[in-house]
Amino acid sequence: MSDWLTEKLHDDYAQSLRIGEMLYDSKTEHQRLKVFQNGTFGRVLTLDDVVQTTEGDNFIYHEMLTHVPILAHGAAKRVLIIGGGDGGMARAVLDHSSVEHVTMVEIDAGVVAFSKEYLPQLSRGAFDDPRLNLVIADGADFMRATDGGFDVIIVDSTDPIGPGEVLFTDHFYGHAKKALTPGGILVTQNGVPFLQGDELTGTMRAFQSLFSDATCYLATIPTYAGGPMAFGWGTDSDARHVSVEVLQERFAASGIKTDYYTPEVHKGAFALPPYVERLIP
């Protein structure tokens, strides 16, 4: 099995990906980075042997964490991304010509540097877009100190272990709420509920104390194995209930081409199966 990478994120479940060719393997100040070629998923990025993104299926994750809140909001001009060092999230946000400014806060400069070299197809020039302000800093520290003014905040974090753990705390979510404009939307990566239910429950408990509308939505991403992934949703607006007709108008006006997101998928993603509903306090 030496030509396979086995991800052991969960106690009772593991997945393996064949390593066709190891392209990069190095430890930064914060974590160990690997990029390898896989026959099905193309280039695969792992941090501490946990899959972060792949060429093959990253579009699902990035489209659903960007287009859902931005099109639901309808007038988002300033967007904050916490994490996302590979640049894929920034690229998806910047696909919206209506977005005027994006601040991206990444703790690990090494992730950005090697992603530019080894995964340029994820960012596709996003780091050179004049609307992007890249900040190398701890996301929690930035959120605590920022003056805010963001219409949409996207928390593109790793799992709640290591550097990403602080991004799942009540204090962090409270600071994020203060950084939103009135009617702003906070969305978060909350793992696979079937295997990481406590992660979703903890976030939803914090969101319910902060927002009038707190829930999650789902998308199925093959390399985040174990069932659909949950994305936390928090806002004081009624943006979740915007009609599919309005979403269709906004989506058409954006001119964005997608491989997963549609207005109909957007609406359906908020329809939760009972086992996920029961994880929301």
C-alpha positions as CSV (number, residue, x, y, z in Angstrom):
1,M,0.0,0.0,0.0
2,S,3.0,2.3,-0.2
3,D,1.6,3.9,-3.4
4,W,-1.6,4.8,-1.5
5,L,-2.4,7.7,0.9
6,T,-4.8,6.7,3.6
7,E,-6.6,9.5,5.3
8,K,-7.4,8.6,9.0
9,L,-9.4,11.6,10.0
10,H,-12.1,9.5,11.6
11,D,-11.7,6.9,14.4
12,D,-13.7,4.1,12.7
13,Y,-13.5,5.0,9.0
14,A,-10.8,5.7,6.5
15,Q,-10.4,6.3,2.8
16,S,-7.4,5.8,0.5
17,L,-6.3,7.5,-2.7
18,R,-3.7,6.0,-5.0
19,I,-0.6,8.1,-5.4
20,G,0.3,8.1,-9.1
21,E,3.1,10.5,-8.6
22,M,4.1,12.6,-5.5
23,L,4.7,16.1,-6.7
24,Y,5.3,17.9,-3.5
25,D,5.9,16.8,0.1
26,S,7.2,19.3,2.7
27,K,6.5,20.5,6.2
28,T,5.7,24.2,6.8
29,E,5.7,26.0,10.0
30,H,2.1,24.9,10.6
31,Q,1.5,21.6,8.8
32,R,2.7,19.0,6.3
33,L,1.7,19.6,2.8
34,K,1.5,17.1,0.0
35,V,0.4,17.3,-3.6
36,F,0.1,14.1,-5.6
37,Q,-1.4,13.0,-8.9
38,N,-4.4,10.6,-8.8
39,G,-5.9,9.0,-11.9
40,T,-9.5,9.9,-11.0
41,F,-9.2,13.2,-9.1
42,G,-6.1,14.8,-10.8
43,R,-3.9,16.7,-8.4
44,V,-4.8,16.2,-4.7
45,L,-3.8,18.5,-1.9
46,T,-3.5,17.1,1.6
47,L,-2.6,18.8,4.9
48,D,-1.3,16.4,7.5
49,D,-2.6,13.5,5.3
50,V,-6.1,14.9,5.3
51,V,-7.6,15.6,1.8
52,Q,-8.2,19.4,1.4
53,T,-9.1,19.7,-2.3
54,T,-8.6,18.1,-5.6
55,E,-8.6,19.2,-9.2
56,G,-11.5,16.8,-9.9
57,D,-14.2,17.7,-7.4
58,N,-13.2,21.0,-5.9
59,F,-15.8,22.8,-8.0
60,I,-18.7,21.4,-5.9
61,Y,-17.3,22.7,-2.6
62,H,-16.2,26.1,-4.0
63,E,-19.4,26.7,-5.9
64,M,-21.7,25.9,-2.9
65,L,-19.8,27.9,-0.4
66,T,-19.7,31.0,-2.6
67,H,-22.7,31.1,-5.0
68,V,-25.2,30.2,-2.3
69,P,-24.6,33.1,0.1
70,I,-23.7,35.6,-2.6
71,L,-26.7,35.0,-4.8
72,A,-29.0,34.7,-1.8
73,H,-27.8,38.0,-0.5
74,G,-28.3,39.7,-3.9
75,A,-26.1,42.8,-3.3
76,A,-22.8,41.5,-1.8
77,K,-20.0,43.9,-2.5
78,R,-17.4,43.0,0.2
79,V,-16.6,39.4,1.0
80,L,-14.3,37.9,3.6
81,I,-12.7,34.5,3.2
82,I,-11.1,32.9,6.2
83,G,-8.7,30.1,5.0
84,G,-8.7,29.0,1.4
85,G,-5.0,29.2,0.8
86,D,-5.2,27.3,-2.5
87,G,-7.1,30.2,-4.0
88,G,-10.1,28.2,-5.2
89,M,-12.6,30.0,-3.0
90,A,-11.2,33.4,-3.9
91,R,-11.6,32.5,-7.6
92,A,-15.2,31.5,-7.2
93,V,-16.0,34.7,-5.3
94,L,-14.3,36.8,-7.9
95,D,-16.2,35.2,-10.6
96,H,-19.0,37.5,-9.4
97,S,-18.3,40.8,-11.2
98,S,-20.6,42.5,-8.7
99,V,-18.2,41.8,-5.9
100,E,-16.0,44.8,-5.4
101,H,-13.5,43.7,-2.8
102,V,-12.4,40.3,-1.3
103,T,-10.3,39.9,1.8
104,M,-8.7,36.5,2.1
105,V,-7.0,35.6,5.4
106,E,-4.7,32.6,5.3
107,I,-2.6,31.5,8.2
108,D,0.0,29.6,6.2
109,A,1.9,31.5,3.5
110,G,3.4,28.2,2.4
111,V,0.0,27.0,1.3
112,V,-0.4,30.0,-1.0
113,A,3.1,29.8,-2.4
114,F,3.0,26.2,-3.4
115,S,-0.7,26.3,-4.5
116,K,0.3,29.0,-7.1
117,E,3.0,26.6,-8.4
118,Y,1.4,23.2,-8.1
119,L,-2.4,24.0,-8.2
120,P,-2.7,27.0,-10.5
121,Q,-5.9,25.7,-12.0
122,L,-7.7,26.1,-8.7
123,S,-7.0,29.9,-8.4
124,R,-6.9,30.6,-12.1
125,G,-5.3,34.0,-11.7
126,A,-7.3,35.0,-8.6
127,F,-4.2,36.1,-6.7
128,D,-3.5,38.7,-9.4
129,D,-7.0,40.2,-9.3
130,P,-6.8,43.8,-8.0
131,R,-10.0,43.2,-6.0
132,L,-8.3,40.6,-3.8
133,N,-6.5,41.6,-0.6
134,L,-4.5,38.6,0.7
135,V,-3.6,38.8,4.4
136,I,-1.3,36.2,6.0
137,A,-2.5,36.0,9.5
138,D,-4.4,33.9,12.0
139,G,-8.0,34.0,11.0
140,A,-9.2,34.2,14.6
141,D,-6.9,37.1,15.4
142,F,-8.0,38.9,12.2
143,M,-11.7,38.4,13.0
144,R,-11.2,39.8,16.5
145,A,-9.5,42.9,15.3
146,T,-11.3,43.7,12.0
147,D,-13.5,46.7,11.6
148,G,-15.9,44.5,9.6
149,G,-18.2,45.8,7.0
150,F,-18.5,42.5,5.1
151,D,-21.7,41.4,3.3
152,V,-20.6,37.7,3.2
153,I,-18.1,35.9,5.3
154,I,-17.0,32.4,4.2
155,V,-15.1,30.2,6.6
156,D,-13.1,27.8,4.4
157,S,-11.4,26.1,7.3
158,T,-9.7,22.8,7.8
159,D,-11.3,20.3,10.2
160,P,-11.3,21.4,13.9
161,I,-7.9,20.0,14.6
162,G,-4.5,21.8,14.6
163,P,-4.5,25.4,13.2
164,G,-8.2,25.1,12.3
165,E,-9.5,24.3,15.7
166,V,-9.9,27.9,16.9
167,L,-12.2,28.7,13.9
168,F,-15.0,26.5,15.4
169,T,-15.3,28.4,18.7
170,D,-18.2,30.5,20.0
171,H,-15.9,33.5,20.4
172,F,-14.8,33.3,16.7
173,Y,-18.4,33.1,15.5
174,G,-19.3,36.0,17.8
175,H,-16.6,38.2,16.3
176,A,-17.7,37.1,12.8
177,K,-21.3,38.2,13.5
178,K,-20.0,41.7,14.5
179,A,-18.0,41.9,11.2
180,L,-21.1,41.4,9.1
181,T,-23.1,44.3,7.6
182,P,-26.8,44.4,8.4
183,G,-28.4,41.5,6.5
184,G,-25.0,39.9,6.0
185,I,-24.5,36.1,5.8
186,L,-21.9,33.8,7.5
187,V,-21.3,30.4,5.9
188,T,-18.9,27.7,7.3
189,Q,-17.5,24.4,6.4
190,N,-18.9,21.9,8.9
191,G,-17.7,18.5,7.9
192,V,-19.7,15.4,7.0
193,P,-22.6,15.1,9.5
194,F,-22.8,11.3,9.4
195,L,-19.2,11.1,10.8
196,Q,-18.7,14.5,12.4
197,G,-22.1,15.3,13.9
198,D,-20.7,17.0,17.0
199,E,-19.0,19.5,14.7
200,L,-22.3,20.6,13.1
201,T,-24.1,20.6,16.4
202,G,-21.5,22.8,18.1
203,T,-21.6,25.3,15.3
204,M,-25.4,25.3,15.1
205,R,-25.7,25.9,18.9
206,A,-23.4,29.0,18.5
207,F,-25.3,30.2,15.4
208,Q,-28.7,30.0,17.1
209,S,-27.5,32.3,19.9
210,L,-26.3,34.8,17.3
211,F,-28.6,34.8,14.3
212,S,-32.3,34.8,13.7
213,D,-31.9,32.3,10.9
214,A,-29.4,29.5,11.7
215,T,-29.3,26.2,9.8
216,C,-27.1,24.3,7.3
217,Y,-27.3,23.2,3.8
218,L,-25.7,20.1,2.1
219,A,-23.6,19.1,-0.9
220,T,-22.1,15.8,-1.9
221,I,-18.3,16.0,-2.6
222,P,-16.7,12.6,-3.4
223,T,-13.4,13.1,-1.6
224,Y,-15.1,14.3,1.6
225,A,-16.2,10.8,2.1
226,G,-18.9,9.5,4.4
227,G,-22.0,11.2,3.0
228,P,-23.0,14.8,2.1
229,M,-21.0,17.7,3.6
230,A,-22.8,20.3,5.7
231,F,-22.3,24.1,5.4
232,G,-23.3,26.3,8.3
233,W,-25.6,29.2,7.5
234,G,-26.2,32.2,9.8
235,T,-27.9,35.5,9.1
236,D,-30.5,37.9,10.4
237,S,-32.1,38.4,7.0
238,D,-34.6,36.3,5.1
239,A,-32.1,35.5,2.4
240,R,-32.6,31.8,2.7
241,H,-36.2,32.1,1.6
242,V,-35.5,34.1,-1.6
243,S,-37.6,32.5,-4.4
244,V,-36.1,30.2,-7.0
245,E,-37.3,32.7,-9.6
246,V,-35.3,35.5,-8.1
247,L,-32.2,33.2,-7.8
248,Q,-32.6,32.3,-11.5
249,E,-32.6,36.0,-12.4
250,R,-29.5,36.8,-10.3
251,F,-27.7,33.7,-11.6
252,A,-28.5,34.6,-15.2
253,A,-27.3,38.2,-14.7
254,S,-24.1,37.0,-13.1
255,G,-23.1,35.1,-16.3
256,I,-21.3,32.5,-14.2
257,K,-20.9,29.0,-15.6
258,T,-21.1,26.2,-13.1
259,D,-20.8,22.4,-12.9
260,Y,-22.8,21.9,-9.7
261,Y,-24.6,25.0,-8.6
262,T,-28.0,25.9,-10.0
263,P,-30.8,27.9,-8.4
264,E,-32.8,24.7,-8.0
265,V,-29.8,22.9,-6.4
266,H,-29.5,26.0,-4.1
267,K,-33.0,25.7,-2.9
268,G,-32.9,21.9,-2.5
269,A,-29.7,22.0,-0.5
270,F,-31.5,23.4,2.5
271,A,-33.9,20.4,2.5
272,L,-32.3,18.3,5.3
273,P,-32.8,14.6,6.0
274,P,-34.0,13.8,9.5
275,Y,-30.6,12.5,10.7
276,V,-29.1,15.9,9.9
277,E,-32.1,17.9,11.4
278,R,-31.6,16.0,14.7
279,L,-28.1,17.3,14.9
280,I,-29.4,20.9,15.0
281,P,-30.3,21.8,18.6
